[in-house]
Amino acid sequence: MTLDALDRRIVAALERDARISFGALAEEVGLSKTPCWKRVKALEEAGIIRGYSTRVDPAGIGFGIEAFIQVSIDFEVSDAFEAAVKKHPLIRRCYATTGEADYLLQIVTVDMMALDRMLREELSRLPGVRRTVTSMAMREIKGEISFAEAAARVRGAHDK
């Protein structure tokens, strides 16, 4: 699916406020409700809109430690490693990477003792784990981005 300017405005509006009503969304992008709803449904079916969620402050609900862990594994068990990672509730994100490590994990824990326990008793025992390198997040400088705004900037740079 190729996005047109109207689709990009819809995506940008939903990124700002996923709880916006279809009436307000339609008004913001200059459509009536039904065509707006159909476009949103098409964006969902195409996988461009993957879902709607609430952003929660991890520290606000007791997760005071956020860490990034580079993991090197034995690749013959990569499927088992990835399956185990998907099931682990404290692993927020996992990316297959290039470079010295095979994966980059973003995790949360309640404190340093819990992080130590997780690293030694859980993460090190996942299938194929050979080595981990942990970096602690001190503070967030920039969080979520607007993909619609980023795409507009990239398109604008290419149009020059």
N, C-alpha and C positions, 0 to 999 in steps of 0.2 A: 504494500500500500504506500503510495506516495502522498505525503502530506501537502495540502495547499495552505494558503495563508489563513484561511478560516479554521482549519484543523489545528494549526499551530496556536492560534489565539485561544481555542478551546482548551488545548493541553496546558497552555500557560495559565489560564484562569483556574483550572483544576489543580495545578501544582500549588497555586497560591492558597486555594481554599477548596479542598475535596468535598466539603460539606455544602457547597453552594447549591441552591435549588436549581432545577432545570429552567424555571422561569427567569431567575436572576442571571444564570449562565447565558441563556438565549439572548436576554436583553444586552448583556455585556458584549457579546460577540456579534450582535446585529442579526439574529435569526428569530423565528418563532419557535415555540417549545418543541413541536414534533420534529422538524428537521434537525434541531439541535440534538435532541434525544437520539435520533437515528445516527447522527455523526458520532456521538459518544459511544453508542453500541458498536459501530463499525470499528472505532479505534480500540475498543475492548477486544472484539473478535480478532482483530489483526495482531493483538498482543502488544500494541503500543502503550495502551493503558493496561498495566498488569494487575492493578488492584487499588484499593483505598485503605489507608491505615492511619492510626493515631501515632504521632511522634511523642515519645515519652522520654523525659530526662532520666537517664539511668541512676544518677546520684539521688534524685528525688524519691526513688523507690528502693533505695538501699544499696545500690551497686556503686560503691565509691571508687573502684579500680577499673580502669579500662586499659587494655594492653593489646599490642600487636605482636604476633608470634610468627616468625619465619620457621617453616617446618621443612626438613629434608626427609624424604622417605625412600624406601626400596620400591621401585616402580612396579614390580610384579604384583604388589598388593594395593595399587592405587585405587581400584574400585572399592575395596573393603575400607580403605582409609576414608574415602569420600563419603561412603554410606554412613560410617561412624560419626563423621563430622556433622552430617545433616541431622543426625538424631540428638546431638549434644545441645542441651538448652542454653548453655552459657556462651556458645560460639555464635556470635551475631552474624558474622560474614566470613566467607572463605573464598579465596581466589587462587586459581592455579597461576603460577608466575614463572617468569624467566629470571635468569640470574643465578645467584648462589643457592637460593632455596627453591623448593618445588611449590610451596603453598604459602600464602599469607593469611593468617587468621586474625580476626578482631574478636576479642572476648571481653566479658565483664565478670567481675567477682565482687564480693562485699568488702574484702580487705586483703592485705598482703598475705596473711596466713592462708586464706582461702585460695589465693593465687598460687602460692607455693604448693599447697595440697593438690590443686588442679593440675599443675605442671608435672609434679612427681607421680601422682597416683592415677591420673586420668589421661592427660595428653600424651605422656611418654609411653603409655600402654596401648595407644591406638595402633591399628595394624600398620606395620612397616616403618614406624617413626625411628629415624636414625639420629636426628639432631634437631634441636630447637634453639632459637635466639629470640629473646623477649625484649621488647621496647615498651616502656610505660608511657601512656598519654599523660602529660602534665596538665594541659588545658586545651580546649578546642579553640582553634583560631577561625576555622571556617567549617561549617557543617554541610548541610544539604545544598545542592545547587538546583537551579531551574534549568532543566534540559531544554525547554522551549527557548529560553533566553540564550543559552549556550549555542543552540542550533542557529538562531538568528544571527548571532555574532559571527559564527563560522561562515554562514551563507553570505553575510555582508562583506567579509574579508575576501571571499572568492569572487564576489561580483565586481570588485574594484579593478 
